[in-house]
Amino acid sequence: MAPHVAVIGAGAFGGWTALHLLRAGARVTLLDAWGPGNARASSGGETRVIRGIYGGNRRYVELAARSFALWWEHEARWQRRLYHRTGALWMFSGDDGYARSTLPLMREIGLEVAELAPSDAAKRFPQIDLAGVRSAFYEIEAGYLRARQACETVVEGFVAEGGEYRVLSVRPTPMSGGGMRRLALADGTTLEADRFVFACGPWLGQLFPDVIGARVTPTRQEVFFFGPPPGDTRFDDGHCPVWMDFGERFVYGIPGNDRRGFKVADDTRGPAIDPTTEERLPTPAAIARARELLARRFPALAGAPVLETRVCQYEQTPDGHFILDRHPAADNVWLAGGGSGHGFKMGPAVGELVAALVLGTGEPEPQFALNRLP
Ligand SMILES: Cc1cc2nc3c(=O)[nH]c(=O)nc-3n(C[C@H](O)[C@H](O)[C@H](O)COP(=O)(O)OP(=O)(O)OC[C@H]3O[C@@H](n4cnc5c(N)ncnc54)[C@H](O)[C@@H]3O)c2cc1C
């Protein structure tokens, strides 16, 4: 008989895991406290970068390539535009090992990338000032994904294919006999299942204080959307690529965003927060840093107004790698999270991987194992 699997969390990791489990023949109930891509979730907001340059890490390049394929396949299947192919320009003012070490892997795995002389990059993208940039790389297939909309679409697809989706907050119940038998639901009832996947993003540490705890730390991240001048299309997704600027800090941005403006974000990890209670208001210091970056790299936007802001959180592991592993005290409980600021694009491939683990057709990978973390 098909196992009944409860997946808790309908973000990038949980939604795709539920879909792959369903397609592999499981009966699946997907639960989320506030819904897919909600404003507190790490998968919320407009857009996320998808790219293949990954610091020379073969496994991530493979997962990115698999995810590209699954995003394309599902866009066509669902007739919904989720991926925008803008290309991505990587700019390095110092050590460019993060990109350079990935080039042979990308070519081997089939993701197109080119090194550009900074002077050529400046000619190609005249809206970007490359002063101080010593090396530049251009990823052809890279671009951005529509984040909240993609999460909603995955859940719609899951329900259309026969999955059960419920909006409810869930608590794990104590293990008995080496496993978990049921979930405690916020409406006072319980839900029994054969297997459980907790894909609760930044909440994983609160739900499993002993096993996860600070191994997943929610860090405060601020995002700004600046308004280009009227009629100026140089900063929209038809003319400007996704960009990454590795200088003293790693700052990146995304054009387009459904006309919300030109997105700028700083990848530096902020202070730890509680994802449920955090007031999501931006700080003047972060706005000032974003403006300084704009003035330097995108001079035409130096005086651009802030149109919108977001405060999100990374769900950060100590080494920045995901956690995709079995609960050490339960044979039938799996933990999927630790996206650490780069998990969204990988949702489709991570979901496939976690579904295989849960159904016993895949093996846990050391890079994503819980016991690698102190
Ligand atoms: C500002 C920012 C920029 C980013 N940029 C990128 C990028 O460019 N590219 C990229 O690939 N990644 C990026 N990331 C990272 C990526 O977005 C995350 O790693 C990914 O979305 C995490 O997905 P998740 O499913 O693990 O978590 P979440 O999206 O947080 O999903 C967890 C879900 O669990 C639910 N939940 C939690 N507790 C319970 C409970 N007790 N009961 C029921 N439901 C519960 C929540 O409501 C939530 O919907 C970025 C993240 C941020 C914040």
The ligand as a Tripos MOL2 file, in Angstrom:
@<TRIPOS>MOLECULE
LIG
   53    58     1     0     0
SMALL
NO_CHARGES

@<TRIPOS>ATOM
      1 C1         16.4630   37.9520    0.8240 C.3       1 LIG1
      2 C2         16.6880   36.5730    0.3140 C.ar      1 LIG1
      3 C3         17.2870   36.3950   -0.9150 C.ar      1 LIG1
      4 C4         17.5260   35.1250   -1.4010 C.ar      1 LIG1
      5 N1         18.0660   34.9890   -2.6360 N.ar      1 LIG1
      6 C5         18.1340   33.7670   -3.1910 C.ar      1 LIG1
      7 C6         18.4900   33.6420   -4.5530 C.ar      1 LIG1
      8 O1         18.7090   34.6580   -5.2460 O.2       1 LIG1
      9 N2         18.5480   32.4040   -5.1030 N.ar      1 LIG1
     10 C7         18.2640   31.2980   -4.3820 C.ar      1 LIG1
     11 O2         18.3400   30.1950   -4.9310 O.2       1 LIG1
     12 N3         17.9150   31.3910   -3.0640 N.ar      1 LIG1
     13 C8         17.8370   32.5930   -2.4740 C.ar      1 LIG1
     14 N4         17.4540   32.7250   -1.1740 N.ar      1 LIG1
     15 C9         17.2690   31.5220   -0.3410 C.3       1 LIG1
     16 C10        15.9810   30.8280   -0.5770 C.3       1 LIG1
     17 O3         14.9390   31.7520   -0.7930 O.3       1 LIG1
     18 C11        15.6720   29.9090    0.6230 C.3       1 LIG1
     19 O4         16.7980   29.0990    0.9030 O.3       1 LIG1
     20 C12        14.4910   29.0180    0.3160 C.3       1 LIG1
     21 O5         13.4090   29.7660   -0.1690 O.3       1 LIG1
     22 C13        14.0950   28.2610    1.5830 C.3       1 LIG1
     23 O6         12.9310   27.4940    1.3210 O.3       1 LIG1
     24 P1         12.3450   26.5680    2.4510 P.3       1 LIG1
     25 O7         11.2270   25.8290    1.8050 O.co2     1 LIG1
     26 O8         13.4180   25.7680    3.1120 O.co2     1 LIG1
     27 O9         11.8140   27.5690    3.5870 O.3       1 LIG1
     28 P2         10.4970   28.5180    3.6280 P.3       1 LIG1
     29 O10        10.2510   29.1620    2.3290 O.co2     1 LIG1
     30 O11        10.6440   29.4060    4.8180 O.co2     1 LIG1
     31 O12         9.3070   27.5120    3.8600 O.3       1 LIG1
     32 C14         9.0530   26.9660    5.1210 C.3       1 LIG1
     33 C15         7.5560   26.9100    5.2700 C.3       1 LIG1
     34 O13         7.2560   26.1950    6.4590 O.3       1 LIG1
     35 C16         6.0990   26.7700    7.0370 C.3       1 LIG1
     36 N5          6.1390   26.4090    8.4560 N.ar      1 LIG1
     37 C17         7.1120   26.6840    9.3510 C.ar      1 LIG1
     38 N6          6.8130   26.1710   10.5580 N.ar      1 LIG1
     39 C18         5.6200   25.5460   10.4180 C.ar      1 LIG1
     40 C19         4.7890   24.8340   11.3060 C.ar      1 LIG1
     41 N7          5.1290   24.6420   12.5740 N.pl3     1 LIG1
     42 N8          3.6250   24.3260   10.8490 N.ar      1 LIG1
     43 C20         3.2640   24.5020    9.5370 C.ar      1 LIG1
     44 N9          4.0200   25.1860    8.6540 N.ar      1 LIG1
     45 C21         5.1810   25.6920    9.0810 C.ar      1 LIG1
     46 C22         6.2460   28.2600    6.7770 C.3       1 LIG1
     47 O14         5.0050   28.9320    6.7810 O.3       1 LIG1
     48 C23         6.9180   28.2790    5.4030 C.3       1 LIG1
     49 O15         5.9770   28.4820    4.3640 O.3       1 LIG1
     50 C24        17.1880   33.9850   -0.6330 C.ar      1 LIG1
     51 C25        16.5780   34.1590    0.6100 C.ar      1 LIG1
     52 C26        16.3140   35.4390    1.0710 C.ar      1 LIG1
     53 C27        15.6410   35.5840    2.3870 C.3       1 LIG1
@<TRIPOS>BOND
     1     1     2 1
     2     2     3 ar
     3     2    52 ar
     4     3     4 ar
     5     4     5 ar
     6     4    50 ar
     7     5     6 ar
     8     6     7 ar
     9     6    13 1
    10     7     8 2
    11     7     9 ar
    12     9    10 ar
    13    10    11 2
    14    10    12 ar
    15    12    13 ar
    16    13    14 ar
    17    14    15 1
    18    14    50 ar
    19    15    16 1
    20    16    17 1
    21    16    18 1
    22    18    19 1
    23    18    20 1
    24    20    21 1
    25    20    22 1
    26    22    23 1
    27    23    24 1
    28    24    25 2
    29    24    26 1
    30    24    27 1
    31    27    28 1
    32    28    29 2
    33    28    30 1
    34    28    31 1
    35    31    32 1
    36    32    33 1
    37    33    34 1
    38    33    48 1
    39    34    35 1
    40    35    36 1
    41    35    46 1
    42    36    37 ar
    43    36    45 ar
    44    37    38 ar
    45    38    39 ar
    46    39    40 ar
    47    39    45 ar
    48    40    41 1
    49    40    42 ar
    50    42    43 ar
    51    43    44 ar
    52    44    45 ar
    53    46    47 1
    54    46    48 1
    55    48    49 1
    56    50    51 ar
    57    51    52 ar
    58    52    53 1
@<TRIPOS>SUBSTRUCTURE
     1 LIG1         1 GROUP 0 **** ****
